[in-house]
Amino acid sequence: MTAPQGYEIILRTLQPGTGRAGDFDDIERKPDPWESAMQATCECLSWRGAWDNLERRHAEDELGETVYSEFPVHSRSAITTAHTFLDRGIVGQDELRAKMDQIRARLERD
């Protein structure tokens, strides 16, 4: 997969062996807490007029089938949000990288 310029930080988050399943085996799975929190965040962004849900869903579909096609389907909201925030200059790569490093360190401690 060739990384589009500026999104390498997102693309490097895909761990070997965690790619997208080719079927619907996990359609019945219970969402992880982070997924529910992400959905709530996206709903708040839409409610406050910052990022319309329909616009987000179109971006998830487009990016999920192209740039991030190897990522698990359930990660699309987070990946698309990070991608869009980079596009809009809301967050920079260094800031995103630092936050991701903080989260990894916290998860390794727990």
C-alpha angles and dihedrals in degrees: 000000000000113000115230109236111275099019101079091109090062096042092052091061092076106101119210111266095021097092128132116293116237094226142037098267094130097043090109095046120120112246117251115246091254090057092054091047090049092052090050090050091051091049090052091049089053095044091053092047096246098116122005116228093230091051090049093049092050090050090048091052095046098043093038092057096043124021096019100031092128093057121096111266093237091062095058097099093054095042094046092047092052091046093050093046089053090049092051095045092241090127130017127221093251092051092047091047092050093049092048090050090051092051093047090051092050092049092049090053094050 
